[in-house]
Amino acid sequence: MELNEIHNPSEHASVSLKVVLLVFSLVLIGTLGYLVWDANNTPSASNADPLPVAKQKQVDTSSPAALECGDTAKYGFSMTFGDKWNDYKVKQVLQKDMDPQPGYALVTCYFQMPTSSTEEVWTTTSVDHDAKYASLFAVSVYTPAQWLASQDEANKPTKLGETTDYVWGWSQAQALPQDLQDSKISDDIKNVVATFAVVK
């Protein structure tokens, strides 16, 4: 077919074909218009209205409470304990009370749980636990010099955190009474330690 060639009427689109194409175009434009409108009027996850404040759980994590151990104003720290730890308590040993002197840390906080063991070691008070309790792990607060010295020990502590003035380290108990071994609470120690935070 040449440009400017004259066409006979049989080569032109029929009226019915033109009507079908027109209807198809209108349906296509209408469908696309609806999809655009729907996309602009459906709330997305990012711009959805927030839940009313009354229905949201408000948790203030900006300033957790320091655990009662040592000088919390100077070197306080916090940890989160799960349901397994409902009966835990902390026994602190200050540097001035450590034997031998000078003490190896500013304070050591022993995290202990009650035990039903009748063995003498657990029914009497010790440096690291009260009577009828067993220490599962300890957190100590060191000066930087004390921390360096602790790294030469056979059972050196694991660092939890540090500032220019203090270093926090933890260590797990070497022995537990049978009932606490059976309870598997020691499996949860690392979960607790993972929540460590310095309280300022």
LUMVEXPA-846503 format. One record per residue (C-alpha): x, y, z. Coordinates in Angstrom, 3 decimals. Layout:
{r {X, Y, Z}}
...
This chain:
{r {0.000, 0.000, 0.000}}
{r {1.405, 3.355, -1.077}}
{r {1.177, 6.609, 0.764}}
{r {-1.558, 8.840, -0.666}}
{r {-3.078, 5.791, -2.289}}
{r {-6.849, 5.987, -2.589}}
{r {-8.686, 3.342, -0.590}}
{r {-11.952, 1.829, -1.458}}
{r {-14.723, 1.669, 1.168}}
{r {-14.195, -2.040, 1.869}}
{r {-10.730, -1.302, 3.316}}
{r {-12.065, 1.057, 6.064}}
{r {-13.051, -0.186, 9.555}}
{r {-16.716, -1.007, 9.802}}
{r {-18.999, 0.971, 12.103}}
{r {-19.557, -2.045, 14.354}}
{r {-15.778, -2.458, 14.833}}
{r {-15.503, 1.230, 15.705}}
{r {-18.283, 0.860, 18.279}}
{r {-16.611, -2.206, 19.840}}
{r {-13.270, -0.358, 20.053}}
{r {-14.965, 2.681, 21.585}}
{r {-16.745, 0.559, 24.226}}
{r {-13.492, -1.323, 24.998}}
{r {-11.635, 1.996, 25.405}}
{r {-14.289, 3.369, 27.753}}
{r {-14.233, 0.194, 29.876}}
{r {-10.417, 0.272, 30.016}}
{r {-10.350, 3.963, 31.031}}
{r {-13.026, 3.351, 33.657}}
{r {-11.166, 0.366, 35.139}}
{r {-7.858, 2.238, 35.311}}
{r {-9.593, 5.249, 36.852}}
{r {-11.148, 3.032, 39.537}}
{r {-7.820, 1.373, 40.351}}
{r {-6.108, 4.755, 40.766}}
{r {-8.962, 6.043, 42.938}}
{r {-8.896, 2.865, 45.078}}
{r {-5.114, 3.059, 45.562}}
{r {-5.373, 6.666, 46.734}}
{r {-8.229, 6.006, 49.148}}
{r {-7.100, 2.733, 50.799}}
{r {-5.059, 3.335, 53.975}}
{r {-1.627, 1.737, 53.897}}
{r {0.224, 0.327, 56.899}}
{r {2.501, 3.358, 56.985}}
{r {-0.206, 6.051, 57.041}}
{r {-2.963, 4.176, 58.863}}
{r {-4.438, 5.926, 61.856}}
{r {-2.675, 4.851, 65.066}}
{r {-4.611, 2.986, 67.707}}
{r {-6.165, 5.179, 70.363}}
{r {-3.716, 5.785, 73.194}}
{r {-5.959, 3.952, 75.644}}
{r {-5.551, 0.728, 73.648}}
{r {-1.774, 0.940, 73.256}}
{r {0.499, -0.518, 75.913}}
{r {2.676, 2.317, 77.159}}
{r {6.090, 1.171, 78.383}}
{r {8.677, 3.671, 79.541}}
{r {12.067, 2.237, 78.625}}
{r {13.896, 5.549, 78.671}}
{r {14.950, 5.247, 82.313}}
{r {14.758, 1.693, 83.716}}
{r {15.113, 1.308, 87.463}}
{r {18.551, 0.303, 88.693}}
{r {18.812, -2.999, 90.527}}
{r {19.492, -2.558, 94.208}}
{r {23.179, -3.332, 94.337}}
{r {26.096, -1.026, 95.011}}
{r {26.111, 2.696, 94.304}}
{r {23.269, 2.902, 91.802}}
{r {23.806, 6.638, 91.320}}
{r {27.363, 6.023, 90.095}}
{r {27.233, 2.665, 88.356}}
{r {23.667, 1.409, 88.448}}
{r {22.475, -1.140, 85.925}}
{r {19.243, -2.893, 85.040}}
{r {18.243, -6.297, 83.701}}
{r {14.862, -7.815, 82.886}}
{r {13.882, -11.074, 84.572}}
{r {11.200, -13.383, 83.187}}
{r {8.548, -15.352, 85.097}}
{r {11.024, -18.081, 86.057}}
{r {12.786, -15.544, 88.270}}
{r {9.857, -14.434, 90.453}}
{r {11.633, -15.418, 93.682}}
{r {15.128, -14.163, 92.905}}
{r {17.004, -11.811, 95.184}}
{r {20.331, -10.023, 95.040}}
{r {23.161, -10.369, 97.506}}
{r {25.786, -7.671, 97.241}}
{r {29.379, -7.843, 98.369}}
{r {31.145, -4.488, 98.491}}
{r {34.866, -4.083, 97.859}}
{r {35.503, -3.340, 101.554}}
{r {33.888, -6.675, 102.516}}
{r {35.756, -8.855, 100.026}}
{r {38.387, -11.245, 101.249}}
{r {41.265, -11.020, 100.597}}
{r {41.761, -7.286, 100.469}}
{r {41.980, -5.242, 98.379}}
{r {38.713, -6.370, 96.810}}
{r {38.788, -7.362, 93.153}}
{r {35.759, -5.194, 92.192}}
{r {33.814, -2.215, 93.494}}
{r {30.814, -4.468, 94.093}}
{r {29.656, -7.941, 93.087}}
{r {25.934, -8.615, 92.818}}
{r {25.016, -12.281, 93.227}}
{r {21.658, -13.229, 91.703}}
{r {20.262, -16.080, 93.759}}
{r {17.204, -18.309, 93.805}}
{r {15.706, -20.340, 96.653}}
{r {16.613, -24.014, 96.865}}
{r {15.039, -26.959, 98.689}}
{r {18.379, -28.740, 98.881}}
{r {19.318, -30.091, 102.328}}
{r {23.035, -30.153, 101.542}}
{r {24.979, -28.071, 104.066}}
{r {26.548, -25.905, 101.398}}
{r {23.049, -24.608, 100.472}}
{r {21.491, -24.496, 103.946}}
{r {24.179, -22.163, 105.297}}
{r {25.108, -18.634, 104.315}}
{r {28.167, -18.135, 102.142}}
{r {29.912, -15.166, 100.542}}
{r {27.920, -15.587, 97.352}}
{r {24.521, -16.766, 98.671}}
{r {22.176, -16.666, 101.629}}
{r {21.022, -19.777, 103.509}}
{r {18.545, -21.831, 101.450}}
{r {19.515, -19.900, 98.322}}
{r {21.977, -20.581, 95.523}}
{r {23.737, -17.997, 93.389}}
{r {23.164, -18.609, 89.672}}
{r {25.279, -15.782, 88.288}}
{r {27.043, -12.620, 89.363}}
{r {27.524, -9.154, 87.920}}
{r {30.539, -7.184, 89.116}}
{r {31.374, -3.526, 88.646}}
{r {35.061, -2.759, 88.124}}
{r {37.306, 0.212, 87.678}}
{r {39.197, -0.049, 84.381}}
{r {42.326, -1.154, 86.287}}
{r {40.384, -3.845, 88.182}}
{r {38.898, -5.061, 84.894}}
{r {42.340, -5.492, 83.354}}
{r {43.425, -7.496, 86.409}}
{r {40.284, -9.693, 86.179}}
{r {41.274, -10.810, 82.688}}
{r {44.236, -12.678, 84.179}}
{r {41.957, -14.834, 86.373}}
{r {41.271, -18.475, 85.503}}
{r {37.502, -17.824, 85.399}}
{r {37.584, -14.395, 83.865}}
{r {34.274, -12.526, 83.617}}
{r {32.532, -11.615, 80.367}}
{r {32.138, -7.908, 79.644}}
{r {28.590, -6.516, 79.681}}
{r {29.293, -2.823, 79.207}}
{r {31.661, -0.008, 80.010}}
{r {32.007, 3.727, 80.418}}
{r {35.163, 5.755, 80.913}}
{r {34.919, 5.140, 84.689}}
{r {33.474, 1.634, 85.075}}
{r {33.300, -1.803, 83.472}}
{r {30.518, -4.333, 84.109}}
{r {31.205, -8.039, 83.787}}
{r {29.306, -11.219, 84.553}}
{r {30.098, -14.835, 85.348}}
{r {27.991, -17.949, 85.803}}
{r {27.982, -20.084, 88.954}}
{r {30.226, -23.141, 88.944}}
{r {27.798, -25.365, 90.864}}
{r {24.055, -25.492, 91.547}}
{r {21.874, -27.620, 93.816}}
{r {20.010, -30.456, 92.103}}
{r {16.559, -28.840, 92.258}}
{r {17.767, -25.743, 90.396}}
{r {19.579, -27.921, 87.868}}
{r {16.327, -29.822, 87.279}}
{r {14.335, -26.602, 86.877}}
{r {16.564, -25.605, 83.914}}
{r {16.525, -21.994, 85.128}}
{r {20.213, -21.758, 84.287}}
{r {19.192, -22.064, 80.609}}
{r {17.543, -18.639, 80.972}}
{r {20.554, -16.806, 82.427}}
{r {21.850, -15.611, 79.062}}
{r {18.389, -14.236, 78.215}}
{r {18.472, -12.139, 81.389}}
{r {22.066, -10.992, 80.857}}
{r {21.197, -9.964, 77.280}}
{r {18.858, -7.288, 78.710}}
{r {21.689, -5.578, 80.646}}
{r {21.671, -1.786, 80.436}}
{r {23.620, 0.904, 82.257}}
{r {21.244, 3.184, 84.159}}
{r {22.156, 6.845, 83.929}}
